[in-house]
Amino acid sequence: MSVTASSGDLAYRLRGGDRRTSRRRFVNKLMVGVCSFAALLAVGMLALIVFTVVVHGFKALSLDFFTQPTPQLAVGQSEGAGVANAIVGSFLIILIATAIALPVGVLVAVFTSEFAGRRITQIVRLSLDVLNGIPSVVIGIFIFGLLVVGHGQAAWIAGVALAIIEVPLIARSTQEVLGLVPTSLRDASAALGARKWKTVVRVVIPASLGGIITGTLLAIARVAGETAPIIFVSSLAANVVSWDPSHALFTLPFAIFIYSESPDPNDHELAWAAALLLMLFVLLLSFIGRVFLARNRRKLEGGIDSGSLALGRYFGRLRDPDRRRNANDTDAV
């Protein structure tokens, strides 16, 4: 009797276990399907945006588009017009912004990763995250009140505004890359008698150079499409090609904003073409940045031995003047 009861109880438990297993499998398949749909939705949105911009903007591309300045905001003035002045303006402003943000961001990252204490590092990282979250329009108003009022608009002021946006991006990406540099390289440098600053300059930064370049490219791609700060600091620009950063210069994002609001259909085509050019620029920078990031990650994860060997060669040449002199003579020959 007990054997029969035990068998029935075991069969009941097995049937219950089968039901629970089936339910878990169903929930697992359901969540995998939901996640797959979300991924396809994200890729689909990107594909739809790219397709729409290409379809509308490609037909307006021509030689005049790259060589002629933007037209006046009047109906019938867009025939044969281009965005040459906007291309030049965007290039100069991004160049100024990167020239300001790159050294500042790298130095902040080096300080927090190599020299600062834990409490200071946490404060700086929190400040960078907060700065990264501030809306660009707020930065535009801040720079407008600080530099534009009483002085007028200028391209270099726009560069300062965009540099504020770039600094936390470059600094945070550089911090992450510096954290990937093996501690063994730092220890080997210290064991050979190198000071801390020389280890950073000669070992740490060269080992993470690819990641720094990646962060810089992604920061440039981020600010290339900023319109809100430009409206406040560099929107009263002439429709001529100018390389003078002391004057307000036209930019591609501002050209898209202006000509998309025009009643002239030709201006709309010009805005679509400018959007296509800006999108291709951002996609190209993002792709190059990802390539540099992948190469740098492989080098840091798999190149510890080669890095240590190069480190030994470098400090060996410094500690042996005869070898360094012979190497220099060989290089000269």
N, C-alpha and C positions, 0 to 999 in steps of 0.2 A: 504493500500500500504506500509506504513512504517512498519506495523507489519510483513508483508511478507519479506521485505528487512532485518529487524532485525533478523528474523528466519534464512534466508539464510546466513547472516553474522555469526551468531552463529554456524551454522552447518559447515561453512568453517573453523572457528577457531577450532572447535572440531576435524575436520579431520586433520588440521595442528598440533594440539596438540598430536593426536594419532601418527602421523608420527614422531614427535620429541621424543615421548616416546619410540616408537619402535627403533629409531636410538640409543637412550641412552641405551636401554636394549642390543642391539647388541654390542655396544662398551664395555659395562660392561662385557658381556659374553666373548668377544674377549680378553680383558685384563686379566680376570680371567684365561682364557685358556693359555695365554702367561706366566703368573706368575706360573701356575701349571706346565707347560712344563719346565720352568727354574728350579723349585724345583726338578722335577723328573730327570732333566739332572744332577743336582748337586749330588743327591743321586745315580744316575746311574754311574757317574764317580767314586765315592767312591767304589761302589760295584764292578765295573770292576777292579779297582786297587787291591782291597783286593782279589778278585777271582784269578787274574793273579799271584799275589805274592804267594798265598797259593798253587796254582796248581804247580808252578815251584819250590817253596821252600820246600814244605812238604816232597817230596821224598828224599831230602838230609839230613833230620833230623835223627840223630842217637845219641847213647851214646857218640861216639867219637867226634861228633860235639860240644858237651858241655865240653868235658874233654881234648881234644887234642889241641895243639896250631896251629896257621895258618901255611900253608906250604910255602916253598920257591917258588919264581916265576920261576918255571921250569916245562916243560911239563912232566906229569907223576908223579909229587910230591904230588898230592892232594888226593891220595887214603888213607883213614883212617884219614884225617886231620880234624881239627875243628877250632873253633874260641874262645877257652878258654881264650887266652891272650887278645883278643879283648874285651871280656866280662869284664874281670878284669880291663882292661884299661879304658873302658867307665865308669865303676862303680866308679873308683877312681877319674877320671877327673870330672864327674858330682857331686860327693860328695864334692870335693874341691870347685867347682864353686858355689854350693848351700850354702856351709858353709860361703863363702864370700858374696854372693849376698843377702841371706835371711836377716841377720841383717841390712845390709845397706839399702835394699829396704824398710823394715818395718820402720826403723828409719826415712827415708826420708818421707814416707807416714804419719807417726805420726806427724812429724814436720810441714808439710804443712797443715794437717787436723786439728791439735789441737793448734798449737802455732804461726805459721807464719801469717803475715798479708796478705791481699788479693793480693797486688802487687807481693810480694815475692812468694806466692803460684802460681800465674800465670806464673812467670818466671821459676820456678822449673818444673811445669807441661809441659810447652813448651819445656824445655830442655830434659825432659824424653821422650817426643814424638819424638823429633829430634833424640835422641840417639837410640830409638827403630827403627827408620827408616834407620839408617846407615847400609849399607850392611855388612854382616859378614866378607866378604873378606877384607874389609877396616879395620875392627877391627883386623883381623889376621895379616895384614901388619903392623899395628901400634904396636901390641905386639911383632911382630918379630923384628922390629927396636928398640924397647925399652928394651926388656928383652932377646931375643935370640941371637942377634948379640953380640959376645964377650963372651957369656956364654954357648951357646949350647941349644939344645932343651930339654924340660923336661915336665912331665905330669902336674906339678903344674903350669907351665906357661900356658898350655892349659886350666887349671881350671880358671886362671885369665881372659883369653880371653873369655871363656864362661860366666863367672860371669858378665862381662860388658854387655853381651846380656841379662842376666837374670834380672839385677837390674831394668831396666825400666818396665819390665813385672810385677815383684813382687810389685814394688812401685805403679804402676797405679792400679793394681787390689786391693791392700790394701787400697788405697785412696777411691776407690768406696765402699768397704765394710765398712770402717770407717764412711762414709757418711750415711750408713743405720742404724747406731746405734742411737736409739731414744735420742733426746735431753733431755727428761725427766730423763733418767738415769744419765746424767751429772749433771743436776740441782739438783737431789736428793742427789748425792754425795757431791756437793758443799754446799747444805743446811745442811748436817751433819758435815760440818767442814773439809772435806778432801781437801788437796791441789790439784792443777791441775795435778801434775805428778802422785800423788797417784790415782786420778780418772782415768787417762789414763792406768796405770799399772794394777789396780785392777778391773776396770769396763769396759773400752772401749775395750782394747785388748782381754780380755777373751770373751766378747760378740761377737767379730768379728774373733775369732780364726779359725772357720771353713772356712771363706772366705780367710783368709791368707794362710791356708793350700791349699785351692783350687788354688789360684794364684801361689803358689810355685810349685805345681804339674804340672800345665799347662806350667810354665816356664821351668821346667825340660823336659817336653815333647817337648818343642820348641827347646831346645839346644841339645837334645839327638841325633838328626840327622844332626847336623852341621858338615860339612866336610871342608869347606874353611879355617877356623882358624886352624884346626888340621893339615892341610898340611904344614902350615908355622911353627908351634910350636911343633908338636909331631908326625912327620911322619917317622923319621929315627929311627925306633924301631926294636929291635930284635924279632925273632919269638919264644919267650919263655914267659912263664907265669911269670910275675914280679909284685910285690906289692910296688916297690920303686918309689915314685913320683918324685924323683930327676932325673930320666931317662925318655927318650921318651917312650911312651907306645902305643901299637896298640889300635885302637878303631873300633867299628862296622861300622860306616859310612866310615872310611878310608879303611877298609877291603872290603866293598862293592865296593868302587871306584876302588881299585887296581885289585881285582879279576874279576870284570866285563870287564876289558880291557885285560885280559889274553887270549892267543890263546888256552889254554887248556879248553875243555868243562867241565871237572871236576871242574875247578875253577869257571866257570859260575854257576854251581849248588851250589857251596859253597857261592857265592855272593847272589844267590836267597834265600838260607836258612838264611843267615845273615840279608837280607832285611826283611824276614818274622819275624824273632826274634825281630828286631828293630821296625817293624810295630806293632806287638802285644804289645810290651812294651809301645809304644806311645798311642795306643788305650786304654790300661788298665789304664794308668795314666789319660787320658782324661775322661774316664768313672768315675773313682774314684773322680776326681776333680769336675765333674758335680754333683755327689751325695752329696759331702760335700757342694757345693754351694747351692743346693736345701734345704738341711737341715738347713744351716745357714740362708738362706733367710726366711724360715718358722719361725725359732726361733726369728729373729729380727722383723718380721712383726706381729707375734702372741704371742710373749712371753714377752711383755712389763710388764705386771703385775707380772709375775713370776720373771722377772729380778729385778724389784723394790723390791719385797719381799726378794729375796736373798741379794740385796744390803742392805736392812734394817737389816737383820740378821747379815751380816758381820760387819757393823759399830756398830751395837748394842753390839756385842761381844767385839769389840775394846773399846767401851766406858764403858763397865761394866766388870771390872777385875774379880769379883767373878764369873760371868756367864762364862767368858772365862776359868777360872781355873777349874770350875766344868765340863765344856765341855771337857777340856783336860783330866781330871781325868776319865771321862766316856769313852773317846776314848781309854785311856790306859788300862782300865779294859776290 
